[in-house]
Amino acid sequence: MSKLHLTKFAVGALLLSMLAACNDDTDTENDTDETDDSNAETEENVDESSEEENEDDESENSESEDTESEDSTADSDTEEEEVEEEIEDINVRITFTGDIMGHQPQIDSAWDESLGRYNYDPVFEFVAPHFEDSDVVIGNLELTLSGPDYPYAGYPNFNSPDELLDAIENAGYTMLNLTNNHSWDTGIDGLIRTREQVDASSMEAWGTYVEEPESRVVYKEFGDKTFAFLTYAETFNGMVDHVNNPEYVIQHSNFINETYMLEDLEEAKANDADAIIVNMHWGEEYQHEPTERAVEWTEFLVENGADIVMGGHPHVLQPAELIEVGDNQAFVSYSLGNFVSNQRFESLGNVYGETVARATENGVIVHLDVTISGDDVRLTDVEFVPTWVYAGYEKTGSYDYAILPTEDFIEDPRFAETYVDRITASRDHTLTILGNYGIFEEEIDLELGTY
């Protein structure tokens, strides 16, 4: 019963009592003073009764309001809990790109006379927007930054200007893999300076060390979940004097060795990693299929807890797939190709033939979308963005380099038809190679951290 209804009831009772008192006075006009006193007492009793009823009504109203308030608070708490449950999900995007090379024509092209310095920003101008929604952006820096005391050079001993690192940072990278076959191109001094330059930036270095690390695993936190990142290289160029002393190599870089890899995987699991992501620099150059050893290492990694394995080094793309090893599943992309280099038809066509040479121009951005929902961590989507390296010949005798997301430029009116044809062919080739193991027919919903 509402407060309004209770008030009408109390007023009605009072009126009936007063009417009864009036009728008594009419019927007994000759009553004595005692009767009048009795009537007065009756009226007082009626008033007291009415007041008590009002107090009871107010008490009931107060209790009703308290109950409604409690119900409202409970409903509000429930709604807040539902809202909290709705916003608990955390979406994490981890992005990988392929090999970042530094051939001599790239160095020459980067010199900007108007600035009086090297400028690599235009190289990454068109891919930078594709990194904006990523939480982690990882590239493979396949060169050294030994500084101007060493000559800037491309193959075989790569040494690029520091301005390349600035452009990579400006593009939105957050993490650079430094362990690859060119890590030692300028010796231990070059390896250490490269690591120090990356450390001085906003990016995180991964895979090489100034001194032997306590841990080779990089950990990143997303909400209350821990992701572990591991990286290894199969070979190191110019390391003939050190290959016989693996302890020296392991102090400063990560190389593929099952003992070391198992140690790192066990450490990650002991630290309750919710996802284990491994980057491998492996395989045979210019081949579109992973080597037998790469497949064996992949199975070893997955068997021991790796959830995602990303590869590089062949300078061409290789397939991606979902695999099962025992009770474990993983996503694998064996090679992401070149992200930027001077390897292309014009420079390699006479050596490797047109098909292989053109394949070195192609790369891919891979977005790995992970959803954290309570204790559940899942890879819920993989997005591939094919890229092609543009190298426009300038009157100065050098090239202007730019990494182009193919879908953004297939119908770009700025390009002549011959370039549009090359961009289209690049896109088609990339998707064909990536899909050779059926990844585009797979539904991506992979639980991570199931070791």
MOZI-V834808 format. One line per field, one symbol per residue. ss: DSSP state (@ for helix, = for strand, . for the rest). psi: psi as a letter, one per 40 degrees, with the letter a starting at -180 (. if undefined). burial: 1 if it has 24 or more other C-alpha atoms within 12 Angstrom, else 0. A space follows every 50 residues. Layout:
ss=???
psi=???
burial=???
This chain:
ss=..@@@@@@@@@@@@@@@@@@@@@@@@@.....@@@@@@@@@@@@@@@@@@ @@@@@@@@@@@@@@@@@@@@@@@@@@@@@@@@@@@@@..=========== ...@@@@@@@==....==..@@@@...@@@@....======..=...... ..=.....=...@@@@@@@@@...===.........@@@@@@@@@@@@@. ...===.=.........=====..=========......@@@@..@@@@@ @@=.=..@@@@@@@@@@@@@....=======..........@@@@@@@@@ @@@....=====....=..======..======..=====....@@@@@@ @@.@@@@@@..============..==================.....== =====@@@@.......@@@@@@@@@@@@@@@@@@@@@.@@@....==... .
psi=hidddddddddddddddddddddddddgdfiidddddddddddddddddd ddddddddddddddddddddddddddddddddddddedhhhhhhhiiahh igiddddddehhddefiihedddededddeedeidhhhihggiigeieei hhibheghhiiddddddddddeiehhhehaeededfadddddddddddde aeihiheiidihidiehhhihhbeihhhhiiiidihiefdeedegddddd deihihhdddddddddddddefhehhhhhhhaahifheiiiddddddddd dddeehdhhhiideeiiiiiihihhbeiiihhhdheahdhiehadddede deiddddddeeiaihhhhhhhhgbehhiheihhhgiihhhghhideeiih ihhhhddeedfheeiiddddddddddddddddddedeedeeihhghhife .
burial=00000000010001001000100000000000000000100000010001 00110010000000000000000000000000000000011111111111 11111111111000000111111101110110011111111111111000 01111011111111111111111111111111111111111111111100 10111111110000111111010011111111111110100000000011 11111110011101111110001111111111111111111001101111 11111111111111111111111000011111111111111111110000 00001111111111111111111001111111111111111000000011 11111110110000000011011111111111111010100001011111 1
